[in-house]
Every structure is written in C-alpha cells, then in structure tokens.
Amino acid sequence: MRSNAWLVVAVASLAVFALLLLDVLQGDVIRIDSGAYRLFVQAIRSDALTVVMRSFSALSEPVVLAVMLLVLAAFAPGRRPGWCCAVNLALVGVLNHVIKVLVCRARPEGFRLAVESGFSFPSAHSMVAMAFFGLIIWLIWHYQRDRILRWLLCAGFCLVIVMIGVSRIYLGVHFATDVLGGFFLSLAWLALYTRFAVPVFLGDAPMPAAR
C-alpha cells in the first residue's frame, strides 16, 4: 500500500479538483466561496493583518522563489536538488497557465487589496506554494535524519502553504475555490513528480535512516 501512496494521492486530489472545476464551470455562487469571504474578508481584516497576509502572499512571487532556489542550490549537496525544484516550478507554472486560459474565470471584484491581472482559477500562488514547498517537505521527510527536526520543518512548511492560500482569499484576489483547486491540482502533480521525476534528478540513493 505504501508503495502506491503516490497513486492514491494523485487520484484523490484529481477527483477533488474535478469536483471544484465542475462547480466553477457552472458559474453559480459557490457556498465555499461565500463562506470564505465572510470568514477571511469581512470578519478579520485589519491593517496589521493585511501586512502579515501580504508577506505570506509574497512568498510565492517569482522573485522570492528565485532567491529561494538560489539558496537551495547553494546549500544543498550538489546541483541536483536545485534543478529538481526549478523544473518542478517551471512545469507547474505552465500547467497553471493552461488551465486558467481554458477555464477563463474572472477574479473577484469589489474587495481587492492587491492589483492582479489574468484569470482566477486555479490560483497560481497556491499551485506554486504546494509544488515548491510541498517538494521541500517531501525532501525533508525522506532525507532529514533527525525525527524531531523533520516533523518541525514539515509542519512549518505546511503552515506556510496554508497561509499563502489564505492570504490570496484575504487580499481579495481569489475565491476559495481558486485556492483549493490550485492546492489539489498541484498536490496531484506533486505525487506524480515525486514518483517519476525526482528519482531521475536525485538518483536511487538509499534514504537515510530516521532517528
């Protein structure tokens, strides 16, 4: 079962994405979106929180990601982890653009705190966050020897992914279904990428024993 976990994750994530896509294509007001608007926009917006949310959102900006890739390339052993993450980001960006052009969903209007262009579904920031930080989580989980540190790092990066998605709703540039669609499509992609592409980049070296 464990060896087929990637397939379970990919199929389940694609199924959820397909359900979200069907709701979006119907064009009706979706309960998830209206509920998220009340929770993350109407209920909690403040000047101080806006600064925090802008900071989380910036973690998925191209310039910031490029800097993190450079840091990863500089400190990771060899060049292969850096290339592995860079190719992952590039391909997920192409996938996001294709889906956006096909779906053509307009962004929310009337309550934006940031200027964004282009279509809304799925959220590029959310897809990129899941693809990049999700791959970092996968690498940490498989290669970090210290169990406590492994759990702490993975939990921290999971929080970053969630907060990037929440920030896009809070800033009024995406519906909740855009964010969830981005997360689940990217999670399906990540399951396939870690199964087929990562071994090509990193080889078949044995995983370090956990402590």
Backbone as ProteinMPNN parsed JSONL, in Angstrom:
{"seq_chain_A": "MRSNAWLVVAVASLAVFALLLLDVLQGDVIRIDSGAYRLFVQAIRSDALTVVMRSFSALSEPVVLAVMLLVLAAFAPGRRPGWCCAVNLALVGVLNHVIKVLVCRARPEGFRLAVESGFSFPSAHSMVAMAFFGLIIWLIWHYQRDRILRWLLCAGFCLVIVMIGVSRIYLGVHFATDVLGGFFLSLAWLALYTRFAVPVFLGDAPMPAAR", "coords_chain_A": {"N_chain_A": [[0.827, -1.207, 0.0], [1.938, 1.217, 0.813], [3.788, 1.712, -1.195], [2.152, 2.432, -3.244], [1.13, 4.824, -2.509], [1.525, 7.306, -3.724], [-0.087, 7.1, -5.994], [-2.652, 6.9, -4.911], [-2.851, 9.42, -3.674], [-2.609, 11.075, -5.946], [-4.867, 10.343, -7.544], [-7.031, 10.825, -5.763], [-6.679, 13.576, -5.267], [-6.971, 14.654, -7.841], [-9.623, 13.966, -8.267], [-10.987, 15.559, -6.381], [-10.224, 18.063, -7.364], [-11.516, 17.961, -9.861], [-14.214, 18.006, -9.076], [-14.35, 20.562, -7.911], [-13.761, 22.071, -10.179], [-16.003, 21.527, -11.799], [-18.016, 22.813, -10.307], [-17.127, 25.453, -10.55], [-17.309, 25.864, -13.328], [-20.039, 25.807, -13.678], [-20.82, 28.282, -12.878], [-22.324, 29.385, -10.798], [-22.941, 30.973, -7.578], [-20.786, 29.795, -5.186], [-20.994, 27.926, -2.223], [-18.746, 27.504, -0.615], [-17.081, 29.608, -1.384], [-18.537, 31.93, -0.642], [-18.696, 31.51, 2.11], [-15.971, 31.544, 2.828], [-15.371, 34.159, 2.144], [-16.853, 35.61, 4.05], [-15.529, 34.726, 6.348], [-12.71, 35.247, 6.03], [-12.489, 37.768, 4.914], [-14.613, 39.674, 5.557], [-14.733, 39.306, 8.359], [-12.184, 39.426, 9.645], [-10.393, 41.31, 8.632], [-7.809, 43.713, 8.962], [-5.535, 46.471, 9.429], [-3.026, 45.688, 10.44], [-3.091, 42.894, 10.106], [-3.284, 42.764, 7.377], [-0.722, 43.452, 6.521], [0.691, 41.202, 7.372], [-0.536, 39.208, 5.797], [0.085, 40.069, 3.221], [2.796, 39.593, 3.293], [2.953, 36.791, 3.494], [1.754, 36.141, 1.045], [3.654, 37.134, -0.699], [5.62, 35.218, -0.636], [5.214, 33.455, -2.674], [5.834, 34.812, -4.931], [7.525, 35.38, -8.065], [10.18, 36.522, -7.895], [10.929, 36.142, -5.216], [10.774, 33.363, -5.052], [12.792, 32.72, -6.858], [15.039, 33.614, -5.47], [14.953, 31.873, -3.269], [15.366, 29.472, -4.593], [17.994, 29.855, -5.447], [19.294, 29.926, -2.979], [18.745, 27.336, -2.13], [20.109, 25.899, -4.114], [22.676, 26.682, -3.48], [23.206, 25.638, -0.933], [22.307, 23.026, -0.792], [23.413, 19.632, -1.181], [25.368, 19.179, -3.985], [24.142, 19.899, -7.351], [21.734, 18.87, -8.071], [19.303, 18.844, -6.397], [18.508, 21.557, -6.569], [18.005, 21.891, -9.348], [15.977, 20.022, -9.59], [13.878, 21.19, -8.1], [13.58, 23.586, -9.524], [12.784, 22.807, -12.135], [10.398, 21.572, -11.469], [8.885, 23.804, -10.555], [8.768, 25.336, -12.925], [7.304, 23.671, -14.684], [4.885, 23.378, -13.316], [4.011, 25.969, -13.376], [3.479, 26.331, -16.111], [1.409, 24.447, -16.412], [-0.553, 25.611, -14.751], [-1.061, 28.008, -16.156], [-2.161, 27.039, -18.555], [-4.546, 25.771, -17.67], [-5.876, 27.97, -16.555], [-6.35, 29.581, -18.831], [-8.051, 27.921, -20.241], [-10.276, 27.704, -18.531], [-11.027, 30.34, -17.854], [-11.981, 31.987, -15.705], [-13.183, 34.854, -14.091], [-11.611, 37.165, -11.833], [-12.344, 37.897, -8.319], [-14.352, 40.79, -7.592], [-14.438, 44.105, -6.258], [-13.497, 43.964, -3.599], [-10.739, 43.911, -3.391], [-7.388, 43.968, -2.162], [-5.061, 44.036, -3.435], [-3.406, 44.42, -6.571], [-4.044, 42.52, -9.33], [-3.723, 40.69, -12.371], [-5.125, 38.804, -15.139], [-6.641, 35.505, -15.271], [-8.604, 33.648, -12.792], [-8.952, 30.981, -11.805], [-7.13, 27.966, -11.69], [-5.683, 29.186, -8.576], [-2.56, 30.609, -9.036], [-0.567, 31.265, -7.173], [-1.22, 29.529, -5.087], [-0.916, 27.023, -6.304], [1.817, 27.087, -6.935], [2.899, 27.372, -4.378], [2.169, 24.924, -3.166], [3.504, 23.174, -4.897], [6.254, 23.937, -4.735], [6.983, 24.293, -1.909], [5.803, 21.982, -1.041], [7.342, 20.033, -2.322], [9.75, 20.533, -1.048], [9.011, 19.739, 1.523], [8.631, 17.0, 1.024], [11.254, 16.23, 0.391], [12.577, 16.833, 2.788], [11.255, 15.076, 4.518], [12.083, 12.62, 3.58], [14.857, 12.696, 3.641], [15.909, 13.974, 5.882], [17.555, 13.229, 8.831], [17.123, 13.589, 11.589], [14.421, 13.036, 13.641], [12.704, 14.723, 15.165], [13.392, 17.287, 14.245], [12.696, 16.909, 11.602], [9.879, 16.633, 11.714], [9.216, 19.169, 12.761], [10.143, 20.958, 10.761], [8.635, 20.118, 8.548], [6.019, 20.6, 9.467], [6.161, 23.367, 9.75], [6.539, 24.235, 7.066], [4.176, 23.256, 5.967], [2.348, 24.934, 7.236], [3.099, 27.351, 6.061], [2.305, 26.903, 3.384], [-0.514, 26.703, 3.678], [-1.092, 29.272, 4.696], [-0.316, 30.934, 2.61], [-2.278, 30.32, 0.727], [-4.587, 31.17, 2.184], [-3.983, 33.876, 2.374], [-4.363, 34.795, -0.228], [-7.113, 34.691, -0.513], [-7.858, 36.439, 1.536], [-6.729, 38.858, 0.627], [-8.396, 39.372, -1.426], [-8.088, 38.613, -4.076], [-8.579, 36.154, -5.044], [-11.034, 33.55, -5.21], [-12.147, 31.165, -2.74], [-12.421, 28.639, -3.884], [-10.668, 28.837, -6.008], [-8.217, 28.767, -4.713], [-8.326, 26.283, -3.357], [-8.632, 24.613, -5.579], [-6.177, 25.079, -6.835], [-4.438, 24.044, -4.872], [-5.154, 21.263, -4.778], [-4.849, 20.378, -7.441], [-2.139, 20.863, -7.755], [-1.148, 19.202, -5.769], [-1.779, 16.695, -6.793], [-0.153, 16.793, -9.055], [2.327, 16.932, -7.746], [2.473, 14.439, -6.53], [2.812, 12.786, -8.768], [5.168, 13.876, -9.765], [7.085, 13.452, -7.747], [7.123, 10.738, -7.816], [7.992, 9.971, -10.398], [9.778, 11.893, -11.563], [11.539, 12.973, -9.6], [13.256, 10.766, -8.772], [14.827, 10.612, -11.086], [16.287, 12.976, -11.041], [17.576, 12.874, -8.525], [18.561, 10.355, -8.278], [18.88, 6.926, -7.215], [19.674, 6.738, -4.591], [19.965, 5.332, -1.316], [17.609, 6.043, 1.286], [18.346, 8.021, 4.169], [18.573, 6.602, 7.439], [15.99, 7.129, 9.792], [15.995, 8.847, 12.933]], "CA_chain_A": [[0.0, 0.0, 0.0], [2.785, 2.393, 0.922], [4.424, 1.956, -2.481], [1.145, 3.012, -4.125], [0.573, 6.02, -1.879], [1.531, 8.39, -4.708], [-1.236, 6.918, -6.877], [-3.837, 7.247, -4.126], [-2.856, 10.877, -3.535], [-2.853, 11.675, -7.256], [-6.249, 10.104, -7.964], [-7.93, 11.529, -4.847], [-6.529, 15.017, -5.483], [-7.587, 14.967, -9.133], [-11.072, 13.854, -8.107], [-11.446, 16.775, -5.701], [-10.059, 19.159, -8.319], [-12.566, 17.851, -10.871], [-15.457, 18.473, -8.462], [-14.256, 22.018, -7.814], [-13.833, 22.608, -11.538], [-17.397, 21.456, -12.234], [-18.729, 23.902, -9.631], [-16.695, 26.725, -11.139], [-17.826, 25.959, -14.692], [-21.475, 26.064, -13.616], [-20.955, 29.728, -12.788], [-23.169, 29.824, -9.693], [-22.251, 31.336, -6.345], [-20.439, 28.559, -4.5], [-21.092, 28.118, -0.773], [-17.393, 27.603, -0.054], [-16.562, 30.948, -1.653], [-19.234, 32.913, 0.187], [-18.286, 31.287, 3.493], [-14.594, 32.018, 2.994], [-15.412, 35.625, 2.105], [-17.289, 36.088, 5.367], [-14.544, 34.38, 7.377], [-11.371, 35.806, 5.844], [-12.529, 39.152, 4.44], [-15.487, 40.504, 6.379], [-14.607, 39.124, 9.809], [-10.873, 39.578, 10.291], [-9.494, 42.273, 8.003], [-7.284, 44.834, 9.739], [-4.299, 46.986, 8.832], [-1.889, 44.866, 10.864], [-3.188, 41.575, 9.488], [-3.021, 42.922, 5.944], [0.736, 43.396, 6.352], [1.076, 39.791, 7.513], [-1.024, 38.453, 4.647], [0.899, 40.454, 2.063], [4.096, 38.931, 3.437], [2.784, 35.389, 3.099], [1.496, 36.092, -0.398], [4.906, 37.416, -1.412], [6.475, 34.027, -0.666], [5.005, 32.755, -3.943], [6.17, 35.693, -6.048], [8.664, 34.846, -8.829], [11.485, 36.991, -7.421], [11.209, 35.474, -3.944], [11.042, 31.956, -5.359], [14.112, 32.642, -7.491], [16.027, 33.739, -4.399], [14.95, 30.624, -2.501], [16.008, 28.453, -5.426], [19.435, 30.101, -5.393], [19.742, 29.483, -1.654], [18.702, 25.875, -2.148], [21.204, 25.423, -4.961], [23.952, 26.974, -2.834], [23.436, 24.888, 0.3], [22.004, 21.601, -0.954], [24.562, 18.893, -1.722], [25.304, 19.032, -5.434], [23.221, 20.778, -8.063], [20.52, 18.17, -8.474], [18.084, 19.307, -5.727], [18.11, 22.845, -7.124], [17.396, 21.653, -10.653], [14.737, 19.29, -9.352], [12.865, 22.163, -7.678], [13.383, 24.574, -10.585], [11.976, 22.186, -13.192], [9.074, 21.4, -10.877], [8.208, 25.097, -10.585], [8.519, 25.734, -14.307], [6.241, 22.852, -15.26], [3.623, 23.678, -12.649], [3.594, 27.266, -13.889], [2.879, 26.093, -17.429], [0.133, 23.772, -16.178], [-1.486, 26.601, -14.225], [-1.436, 28.934, -17.227], [-3.035, 26.333, -19.496], [-5.862, 25.59, -17.055], [-6.506, 29.285, -16.43], [-6.818, 30.011, -20.15], [-9.176, 27.07, -20.619], [-11.433, 27.942, -17.667], [-11.368, 31.766, -18.045], [-12.78, 32.515, -14.597], [-12.804, 36.208, -13.687], [-11.252, 37.326, -10.423], [-13.337, 38.615, -7.504], [-14.402, 42.235, -7.77], [-15.036, 44.937, -5.231], [-12.888, 43.93, -2.265], [-9.322, 43.569, -3.533], [-6.347, 44.768, -1.514], [-3.87, 43.921, -4.279], [-3.686, 44.51, -8.002], [-3.671, 41.307, -10.046], [-4.313, 40.559, -13.697], [-5.272, 37.423, -15.567], [-7.783, 34.747, -14.784], [-8.598, 33.365, -11.359], [-8.947, 29.556, -11.427], [-6.813, 27.867, -10.258], [-4.728, 30.172, -8.063], [-1.153, 30.302, -9.333], [0.196, 31.312, -5.924], [-1.495, 28.306, -4.332], [-0.281, 25.906, -7.002], [3.263, 27.204, -6.78], [3.216, 27.101, -2.971], [2.09, 23.483, -2.94], [4.539, 22.492, -5.682], [7.604, 24.233, -4.255], [7.152, 23.939, -0.501], [5.446, 20.571, -0.921], [8.517, 19.24, -2.692], [10.702, 20.697, 0.06], [8.532, 18.851, 2.586], [8.92, 15.622, 0.622], [12.699, 16.011, 0.508], [12.909, 16.81, 4.215], [10.695, 13.862, 5.12], [12.822, 11.44, 3.137], [16.309, 12.789, 3.779], [16.316, 14.524, 7.176], [17.762, 12.126, 9.766], [16.596, 13.86, 12.919], [12.964, 12.904, 13.576], [12.046, 15.915, 15.706], [13.61, 18.373, 13.292], [11.917, 16.588, 10.405], [8.488, 16.986, 11.978], [9.097, 20.62, 12.925], [10.295, 21.606, 9.461], [7.484, 19.785, 7.699], [4.864, 21.329, 9.99], [6.352, 24.772, 9.417], [6.289, 24.454, 5.642], [2.739, 23.056, 5.763], [1.703, 26.175, 7.659], [3.378, 28.349, 5.022], [1.435, 26.612, 2.237], [-1.887, 27.071, 4.031], [-1.202, 30.715, 4.858], [-0.261, 31.551, 1.279], [-3.623, 30.2, 0.177], [-5.483, 32.055, 2.93], [-3.655, 35.27, 2.05], [-4.942, 35.146, -1.526], [-8.53, 34.965, -0.255], [-7.907, 37.639, 2.371], [-6.413, 40.027, -0.197], [-9.494, 39.587, -2.359], [-7.685, 38.38, -5.466], [-9.007, 34.808, -5.425], [-12.071, 32.848, -4.469], [-11.64, 29.994, -2.012], [-12.334, 27.508, -4.804], [-9.424, 29.006, -6.77], [-7.118, 28.324, -3.85], [-8.441, 24.83, -3.17], [-8.329, 23.995, -6.865], [-4.727, 25.135, -7.008], [-3.811, 23.103, -3.938], [-5.383, 19.854, -5.114], [-4.211, 20.077, -8.719], [-0.701, 20.832, -7.525], [-0.847, 18.01, -4.972], [-1.775, 15.577, -7.744], [1.083, 16.941, -9.83], [3.466, 16.625, -6.886], [2.514, 12.982, -6.365], [3.403, 12.237, -9.99], [6.539, 14.376, -9.915], [7.969, 12.765, -6.797], [7.191, 9.319, -8.188], [8.67, 9.705, -11.666], [10.835, 12.843, -11.921], [12.54, 13.137, -8.542], [14.317, 9.748, -8.863], [15.72, 10.921, -12.21], [17.192, 14.04, -10.606], [18.333, 12.567, -7.307], [19.091, 9.006, -8.315], [18.259, 5.907, -6.366], [20.442, 6.593, -3.35], [19.122, 4.899, -0.201], [17.203, 7.076, 2.221], [18.99, 7.911, 5.47], [17.738, 6.038, 8.5], [15.456, 8.131, 10.712], [16.354, 8.645, 14.334]], "C_chain_A": [[0.857, 1.252, 0.0], [3.429, 2.73, -0.415], [3.466, 2.585, -3.478], [0.527, 4.28, -3.555], [0.508, 7.18, -2.862], [0.312, 8.31, -5.621], [-2.532, 7.289, -6.17], [-3.957, 8.759, -4.001], [-3.203, 11.545, -4.859], [-4.313, 11.539, -7.671], [-7.229, 10.872, -7.087], [-7.876, 13.035, -5.078], [-7.163, 15.449, -6.799], [-9.107, 14.895, -9.054], [-11.644, 15.101, -7.437], [-11.33, 17.976, -6.634], [-11.168, 19.142, -9.365], [-13.909, 18.334, -10.328], [-15.471, 19.99, -8.332], [-14.401, 22.662, -9.185], [-15.268, 22.595, -12.06], [-18.228, 22.564, -11.598], [-18.393, 25.249, -10.254], [-17.302, 26.909, -12.524], [-19.331, 26.204, -14.722], [-21.781, 27.543, -13.429], [-21.824, 30.241, -11.664], [-22.31, 30.271, -8.508], [-22.026, 30.059, -5.536], [-20.383, 28.816, -2.994], [-19.715, 28.264, -0.128], [-16.847, 29.015, -0.223], [-17.222, 32.0, -0.772], [-18.861, 32.756, 1.657], [-16.886, 31.786, 3.766], [-14.529, 33.535, 2.96], [-15.823, 36.181, 3.462], [-16.21, 35.865, 6.423], [-13.252, 35.167, 7.239], [-11.356, 37.255, 5.368], [-13.36, 40.014, 5.379], [-15.118, 40.465, 7.859], [-13.268, 39.561, 10.381], [-9.964, 40.634, 9.66], [-9.104, 43.397, 8.962], [-5.986, 45.279, 9.092], [-3.106, 46.102, 9.18], [-1.916, 43.502, 10.181], [-2.929, 41.641, 7.986], [-1.525, 42.862, 5.655], [1.217, 41.951, 6.417], [0.676, 38.998, 6.276], [-0.262, 38.811, 3.373], [2.261, 39.755, 2.109], [4.009, 37.461, 3.049], [2.568, 35.261, 1.596], [2.772, 36.281, -1.201], [5.818, 36.199, -1.505], [6.301, 33.214, -1.943], [5.239, 33.652, -5.15], [7.424, 35.169, -6.751], [10.031, 35.257, -8.297], [11.879, 36.272, -6.134], [11.531, 33.999, -4.176], [12.408, 31.775, -6.0], [15.219, 32.73, -6.445], [16.105, 32.444, -3.591], [15.578, 29.478, -3.29], [17.52, 28.607, -5.413], [20.015, 29.642, -4.057], [19.779, 27.96, -1.593], [19.856, 25.303, -2.957], [22.555, 25.606, -4.285], [24.24, 26.038, -1.664], [23.1, 23.403, 0.194], [23.212, 20.888, -1.537], [24.411, 18.66, -3.22], [24.296, 19.98, -6.054], [21.852, 20.145, -8.29], [19.26, 18.605, -7.716], [17.582, 20.642, -6.267], [17.421, 22.703, -8.467], [16.057, 20.936, -10.511], [13.601, 20.25, -8.988], [12.56, 23.169, -8.779], [12.506, 24.019, -11.704], [10.54, 21.976, -12.71], [8.275, 22.697, -10.948], [7.844, 25.508, -12.001], [7.34, 24.964, -14.9], [4.891, 23.14, -14.62], [3.107, 25.046, -13.081], [2.928, 27.15, -15.247], [1.505, 25.445, -17.279], [-0.921, 24.756, -15.685], [-1.974, 27.537, -15.325], [-2.414, 28.279, -18.199], [-4.444, 26.19, -18.928], [-6.586, 26.924, -16.933], [-7.095, 29.748, -17.758], [-8.032, 29.193, -20.585], [-10.437, 27.395, -19.82], [-11.94, 29.38, -17.781], [-12.268, 32.309, -16.935], [-12.276, 33.893, -14.199], [-12.478, 36.241, -12.202], [-12.384, 38.008, -9.655], [-13.249, 40.123, -7.741], [-14.932, 42.898, -6.505], [-14.393, 44.899, -3.867], [-11.417, 43.544, -2.322], [-8.431, 44.529, -2.747], [-5.039, 44.702, -2.293], [-4.309, 43.968, -5.735], [-3.158, 43.25, -8.682], [-4.361, 41.301, -11.402], [-4.459, 39.08, -14.04], [-6.473, 36.749, -14.932], [-7.536, 34.22, -13.368], [-8.405, 31.893, -10.994], [-8.006, 28.753, -12.307], [-5.778, 28.922, -9.852], [-3.29, 29.74, -8.332], [-0.312, 30.299, -8.063], [0.013, 30.021, -5.124], [-0.845, 27.092, -4.98], [1.225, 25.912, -6.805], [3.675, 26.886, -5.346], [3.206, 25.606, -2.689], [3.21, 22.749, -3.672], [5.927, 22.695, -5.085], [7.803, 23.772, -2.814], [6.746, 22.49, -0.245], [6.601, 19.657, -1.286], [9.6, 19.348, -1.625], [10.315, 19.78, 1.221], [8.864, 17.396, 2.262], [10.404, 15.307, 0.797], [13.133, 15.936, 1.968], [12.462, 15.495, 4.85], [11.522, 12.633, 4.772], [14.317, 11.495, 3.455], [16.793, 13.371, 5.102], [16.388, 13.396, 8.201], [17.078, 12.347, 11.11], [15.065, 13.905, 12.888], [12.252, 14.161, 14.054], [12.182, 17.085, 14.742], [12.793, 18.15, 12.023], [10.456, 16.992, 10.592], [8.3, 18.496, 12.083], [9.176, 21.344, 11.585], [9.09, 21.345, 8.565], [6.228, 20.525, 8.159], [4.958, 22.811, 9.646], [6.055, 25.073, 7.961], [4.821, 24.196, 5.289], [1.959, 24.314, 6.133], [1.906, 27.271, 6.621], [2.46, 28.143, 3.82], [0.005, 27.072, 2.512], [-2.044, 28.583, 4.083], [-1.083, 31.453, 3.527], [-1.637, 31.474, 0.624], [-4.613, 31.127, 0.857], [-5.236, 33.511, 2.562], [-4.27, 35.702, 0.728], [-6.443, 35.417, -1.409], [-8.673, 36.272, 0.509], [-7.681, 38.899, 1.545], [-7.447, 40.278, -1.286], [-9.168, 39.337, -3.811], [-8.057, 36.98, -5.951], [-10.211, 34.388, -4.6], [-11.444, 31.654, -3.745], [-11.501, 28.785, -2.928], [-11.121, 27.617, -5.727], [-8.244, 28.433, -5.99], [-7.15, 26.809, -3.671], [-8.149, 24.082, -4.466], [-6.84, 23.973, -7.144], [-4.003, 24.146, -6.121], [-3.948, 21.655, -4.425], [-4.787, 19.475, -6.464], [-2.707, 19.963, -8.544], [-0.294, 19.616, -6.701], [-0.83, 16.764, -5.857], [-0.511, 15.6, -8.594], [2.292, 16.503, -9.009], [3.599, 15.122, -6.657], [3.163, 12.32, -7.576], [4.872, 12.633, -10.122], [7.502, 13.651, -8.987], [8.114, 11.286, -7.138], [8.083, 9.088, -9.407], [9.861, 10.625, -11.949], [11.928, 12.943, -10.869], [13.606, 12.047, -8.579], [15.288, 9.994, -10.01], [16.746, 11.967, -11.797], [18.122, 13.587, -9.486], [18.92, 11.169, -7.295], [18.368, 8.095, -7.354], [19.05, 5.669, -5.089], [19.526, 6.188, -2.207], [18.808, 6.056, 0.735], [17.944, 6.902, 3.541], [18.034, 7.336, 6.503], [17.28, 7.137, 9.44], [15.866, 7.801, 12.137], [15.165, 8.987, 15.217]], "O_chain_A": [[0.568, 2.221, -0.702], [3.602, 3.905, -0.739], [3.9, 3.203, -4.45], [-0.488, 4.758, -4.061], [-0.448, 7.955, -2.845], [-0.26, 9.338, -5.983], [-3.409, 7.919, -6.761], [-5.036, 9.319, -4.197], [-4.003, 12.479, -4.892], [-4.929, 12.513, -8.104], [-8.155, 11.503, -7.597], [-8.913, 13.7, -5.083], [-7.818, 16.489, -6.865], [-9.801, 15.678, -9.703], [-12.664, 15.635, -7.873], [-12.233, 18.811, -6.69], [-11.703, 20.193, -9.719], [-14.662, 18.999, -11.04], [-16.484, 20.631, -8.61], [-15.082, 23.676, -9.334], [-15.701, 23.555, -12.697], [-19.052, 23.186, -12.268], [-19.274, 26.085, -10.46], [-17.761, 28.002, -12.856], [-19.846, 26.753, -15.696], [-22.867, 28.008, -13.776], [-22.046, 31.449, -11.58], [-21.114, 29.985, -8.445], [-22.973, 29.331, -5.24], [-19.797, 29.801, -2.547], [-19.539, 29.056, 0.798], [-16.222, 29.556, 0.689], [-16.543, 32.864, -0.218], [-18.724, 33.748, 2.374], [-16.629, 32.383, 4.811], [-13.721, 34.138, 3.668], [-15.205, 37.12, 3.965], [-15.999, 36.713, 7.29], [-12.746, 35.701, 8.226], [-10.312, 37.905, 5.414], [-12.853, 40.986, 5.938], [-15.185, 41.489, 8.539], [-13.223, 40.032, 11.518], [-8.845, 40.823, 10.137], [-9.943, 43.953, 9.672], [-5.402, 44.545, 8.295], [-2.276, 45.801, 8.322], [-0.881, 43.011, 9.729], [-2.416, 40.691, 7.395], [-1.11, 42.283, 4.652], [2.049, 41.529, 5.614], [1.465, 38.204, 5.765], [0.002, 37.943, 2.541], [2.805, 39.375, 1.072], [4.885, 36.943, 2.356], [3.133, 34.376, 0.953], [2.953, 35.666, -2.253], [6.699, 36.154, -2.363], [7.144, 32.376, -2.264], [4.88, 33.29, -6.27], [8.292, 34.578, -6.108], [10.947, 34.436, -8.25], [13.024, 35.846, -5.979], [12.451, 33.455, -3.566], [13.105, 30.798, -5.724], [16.214, 32.01, -6.523], [17.196, 31.975, -3.268], [16.244, 28.615, -2.717], [18.249, 27.616, -5.371], [21.091, 29.046, -4.009], [20.725, 27.371, -1.07], [20.501, 24.341, -2.541], [23.47, 24.805, -4.476], [25.394, 25.682, -1.428], [23.563, 22.607, 1.01], [23.964, 21.482, -2.31], [23.455, 18.029, -3.67], [23.668, 20.773, -5.353], [20.908, 20.839, -8.669], [18.211, 18.73, -8.348], [16.376, 20.842, -6.409], [16.38, 23.315, -8.706], [15.113, 21.227, -11.246], [12.493, 20.131, -9.51], [11.408, 23.565, -8.953], [11.586, 24.695, -12.166], [9.588, 22.182, -13.462], [7.114, 22.688, -11.357], [6.733, 25.978, -12.248], [6.475, 25.554, -15.548], [3.867, 23.146, -15.302], [1.896, 25.26, -13.145], [1.918, 27.806, -15.503], [0.549, 25.848, -17.942], [-2.059, 24.734, -16.154], [-3.167, 27.826, -15.414], [-3.389, 28.905, -18.617], [-5.425, 26.456, -19.623], [-7.789, 26.997, -17.183], [-8.218, 30.251, -17.799], [-8.938, 29.72, -21.229], [-11.541, 27.367, -20.363], [-13.149, 29.61, -17.803], [-13.228, 33.026, -17.219], [-11.077, 34.081, -13.991], [-13.0, 35.448, -11.418], [-13.271, 38.618, -10.252], [-12.182, 40.651, -8.055], [-15.757, 42.337, -5.784], [-14.717, 45.741, -3.029], [-10.905, 42.916, -1.396], [-8.687, 45.731, -2.679], [-4.025, 45.249, -1.858], [-5.434, 43.603, -6.078], [-1.966, 42.954, -8.614], [-5.454, 41.846, -11.556], [-3.972, 38.214, -13.313], [-7.216, 37.354, -14.159], [-6.437, 34.325, -12.824], [-7.766, 31.585, -9.988], [-8.07, 28.843, -13.533], [-5.085, 29.478, -10.703], [-2.858, 28.664, -7.919], [0.553, 29.441, -7.887], [0.967, 29.489, -4.557], [-0.289, 26.236, -4.293], [1.834, 24.875, -6.541], [4.679, 26.21, -5.121], [4.119, 25.08, -2.052], [3.798, 21.812, -3.133], [6.69, 21.74, -4.942], [8.684, 22.959, -2.531], [7.278, 21.843, 0.657], [6.818, 18.631, -0.642], [10.288, 18.37, -1.331], [11.168, 19.129, 1.824], [9.324, 16.651, 3.127], [10.764, 14.239, 1.294], [13.946, 15.092, 2.343], [13.201, 14.881, 5.62], [11.645, 11.713, 5.58], [14.973, 10.455, 3.529], [17.979, 13.271, 5.415], [15.405, 12.687, 8.419], [16.524, 11.418, 11.698], [14.483, 14.727, 12.18], [11.3, 14.615, 13.42], [11.211, 17.787, 14.458], [12.262, 19.098, 11.443], [9.869, 17.626, 9.715], [7.332, 19.04, 11.552], [8.375, 22.236, 11.306], [8.591, 22.255, 7.903], [5.461, 21.02, 7.333], [3.959, 23.438, 9.295], [5.389, 26.062, 7.655], [4.281, 24.853, 4.399], [1.028, 24.71, 5.431], [0.984, 28.035, 6.335], [1.899, 29.106, 3.296], [-0.61, 27.743, 1.684], [-3.025, 29.122, 3.57], [-1.701, 32.502, 3.35], [-2.105, 32.448, 0.036], [-5.395, 31.8, 0.186], [-6.18, 34.293, 2.451], [-4.66, 36.86, 0.58], [-6.982, 36.268, -2.117], [-9.508, 37.112, 0.17], [-8.368, 39.901, 1.743], [-7.38, 41.287, -1.989], [-9.891, 39.796, -4.695], [-7.874, 36.655, -7.124], [-10.386, 34.809, -3.456], [-10.355, 31.198, -4.096], [-10.572, 27.991, -2.772], [-10.599, 26.598, -6.181], [-7.398, 27.72, -6.53], [-6.13, 26.136, -3.816], [-7.494, 23.04, -4.452], [-6.302, 22.977, -7.628], [-3.062, 23.483, -6.559], [-2.965, 20.916, -4.473], [-4.272, 18.368, -6.621], [-2.073, 19.075, -9.114], [0.784, 19.059, -6.908], [0.019, 15.888, -5.696], [0.119, 14.568, -8.825], [3.17, 15.797, -9.504], [4.71, 14.595, -6.598], [3.968, 11.4, -7.429], [5.709, 11.831, -10.537], [8.604, 13.28, -9.391], [9.114, 10.658, -6.789], [8.843, 8.121, -9.445], [10.856, 10.177, -12.52], [13.112, 12.99, -11.204], [14.785, 12.369, -8.428], [16.457, 9.621, -9.916], [17.921, 11.87, -12.15], [19.317, 13.884, -9.503], [19.694, 10.829, -6.401], [17.358, 8.469, -6.757], [19.096, 4.554, -4.568], [18.395, 6.67, -2.142], [19.638, 6.939, 0.949], [18.153, 5.776, 3.992], [16.826, 7.564, 6.439], [18.076, 7.984, 9.846], [16.058, 6.639, 12.497], [15.255, 8.885, 16.441]]}, "name": "protein", "num_of_chains": 1, "seq": "MRSNAWLVVAVASLAVFALLLLDVLQGDVIRIDSGAYRLFVQAIRSDALTVVMRSFSALSEPVVLAVMLLVLAAFAPGRRPGWCCAVNLALVGVLNHVIKVLVCRARPEGFRLAVESGFSFPSAHSMVAMAFFGLIIWLIWHYQRDRILRWLLCAGFCLVIVMIGVSRIYLGVHFATDVLGGFFLSLAWLALYTRFAVPVFLGDAPMPAAR"}
